[in-house]
C-alpha cells in the first residue's frame, strides 16, 4: 500500500519544469524551459536561443557555450542564479570584456528566455546547435 501512496507524488515530480535556479535567499524556484529530443524547445526558450544568436554571444562564449575568450556558460550556469545573470548582462563586466547589453531592446525583452536557454544547455537537456519549436513540423 505504501508504494501506491507514492505514485501521485512521483507523477507530480515528473510534471515539474526541467530545472531550478537558486534565488539570492537560497530558495529554489523553477526555471521555465521545456525540451524534447534535445533540440526542440518551447517558444520562450527558442526566443532565448535567437537572442543568443542575434547578439553573437558565441564570439566570446563559444558556439557550444563552453567558453572561448569568455568563460564557459555551461559551467557557470551550474551555480549562476537569475539575479546575477541579470546584473551581468545589464551591467557588463567591462574589465573582463563582457559588454553591457542594457541598451539592447532584444535583451530587455528576452533576458529571462536567454537565461532559460543557457540553463537548459548547462543542465545537459538542450543540445548545442540549431533549435526548433516543439510544435514545429
C-alpha positions as CSV (number, residue, x, y, z in Angstrom):
1,X,0.0,0.0,0.0
2,X,2.9,2.4,0.7
3,X,4.1,2.1,-2.9
4,X,0.7,3.2,-4.2
5,X,0.7,6.3,-2.0
6,X,4.0,7.4,-3.5
7,X,2.7,7.1,-7.1
8,X,0.9,10.5,-7.2
9,X,4.0,12.2,-5.8
10,X,6.2,10.6,-8.4
11,X,3.8,11.7,-11.2
12,X,3.7,15.3,-9.8
13,X,7.5,15.4,-9.6
14,X,7.8,14.3,-13.3
15,X,5.5,17.1,-14.3
16,X,7.7,19.9,-12.8
17,X,9.8,22.1,-15.1
18,X,13.2,20.7,-16.1
19,X,15.4,22.9,-13.9
20,X,15.6,25.0,-10.8
21,X,17.6,28.2,-10.1
22,X,18.7,29.3,-6.7
23,X,17.5,32.7,-5.6
24,X,19.6,35.1,-3.6
25,X,17.7,34.0,-0.5
26,X,18.8,30.4,-1.1
27,X,15.3,29.3,-2.2
28,X,14.9,27.2,-5.3
29,X,12.4,28.4,-8.0
30,X,11.6,26.8,-11.3
31,X,13.4,27.9,-14.5
32,X,10.9,27.6,-17.3
33,X,12.2,25.7,-20.2
34,X,10.8,22.7,-22.0
35,X,12.8,20.5,-24.3
36,X,12.1,17.4,-26.4
37,X,14.7,15.3,-28.2
38,X,17.5,17.8,-27.2
39,X,16.8,20.3,-29.9
40,X,13.0,21.1,-29.8
41,X,12.1,23.7,-27.2
42,X,9.2,25.8,-26.1
43,X,8.7,29.2,-27.8
44,X,10.2,31.3,-24.9
45,X,13.4,29.2,-24.9
46,X,13.5,29.4,-28.6
47,X,13.5,33.2,-28.3
48,X,16.3,33.0,-25.8
49,X,18.4,31.0,-28.3
50,X,17.5,33.5,-31.0
51,X,18.7,36.3,-28.7
52,X,22.0,34.4,-28.2
53,X,22.4,34.1,-32.0
54,X,21.4,37.7,-32.8
55,X,23.7,39.3,-30.2
56,X,26.6,37.0,-31.3
57,X,27.3,35.8,-27.8
58,X,29.2,32.8,-29.3
59,X,32.1,35.2,-30.3
60,X,33.2,35.1,-26.7
61,X,31.5,32.1,-25.1
62,X,31.8,29.7,-28.0
63,X,29.2,28.1,-30.3
64,X,28.6,25.4,-27.6
65,X,28.7,27.8,-24.7
66,X,31.8,26.0,-23.4
67,X,34.0,29.1,-23.4
68,X,36.3,30.8,-25.8
69,X,37.7,34.2,-24.8
70,X,34.8,34.4,-22.3
71,X,34.1,31.7,-19.7
72,X,32.1,28.5,-20.2
73,X,28.5,29.3,-19.6
74,X,27.8,25.5,-19.4
75,X,29.9,25.5,-16.2
76,X,28.9,28.9,-14.9
77,X,25.2,28.1,-15.0
78,X,25.6,25.3,-12.6
79,X,25.7,28.0,-9.9
80,X,24.7,31.3,-11.6
81,X,21.3,32.5,-10.5
82,X,18.9,34.7,-12.5
83,X,19.7,37.8,-10.4
84,X,23.5,37.6,-11.0
85,X,22.8,36.8,-14.7
86,X,20.6,40.0,-14.9
87,X,23.3,42.1,-13.2
88,X,25.9,40.7,-15.7
89,X,24.0,41.3,-18.9
90,X,22.7,44.7,-17.9
91,X,25.8,46.0,-16.3
92,X,28.5,44.1,-18.1
93,X,31.9,43.1,-16.7
94,X,33.8,45.6,-18.8
95,X,37.2,44.8,-17.0
96,X,36.8,41.2,-18.2
97,X,35.5,42.1,-21.7
98,X,31.8,41.4,-21.0
99,X,29.8,44.2,-22.7
100,X,26.8,45.9,-21.1
101,X,23.6,44.9,-23.0
102,X,21.3,47.4,-21.2
103,X,20.7,49.3,-24.4
104,X,19.6,46.2,-26.3
105,X,15.9,46.1,-26.8
106,X,16.1,42.4,-27.7
107,X,18.0,41.6,-24.4
108,X,15.5,43.7,-22.4
109,X,12.6,41.6,-23.8
110,X,14.3,38.2,-23.7
111,X,16.9,38.1,-20.9
112,X,14.8,35.5,-18.9
113,X,14.3,33.5,-22.1
114,X,18.1,33.6,-22.7
115,X,18.7,32.5,-19.1
116,X,16.3,29.6,-19.6
117,X,18.1,28.5,-22.8
118,X,21.6,28.7,-21.1
119,X,20.3,26.9,-18.1
120,X,19.0,24.1,-20.3
121,X,22.4,23.9,-22.0
122,X,24.1,23.8,-18.6
123,X,21.7,21.1,-17.4
124,X,22.6,19.0,-20.5
125,X,18.9,18.9,-21.6
126,X,19.4,21.2,-24.6
127,X,21.9,20.1,-27.2
128,X,24.3,22.6,-28.9
129,X,23.4,23.8,-32.4
130,X,20.2,24.8,-34.1
131,X,16.9,24.6,-32.2
132,X,13.3,24.5,-33.4
133,X,9.9,24.9,-31.7
134,X,8.5,21.8,-30.0
135,X,5.4,22.1,-32.2
136,X,7.4,22.5,-35.5
137,X,6.6,20.1,-38.2
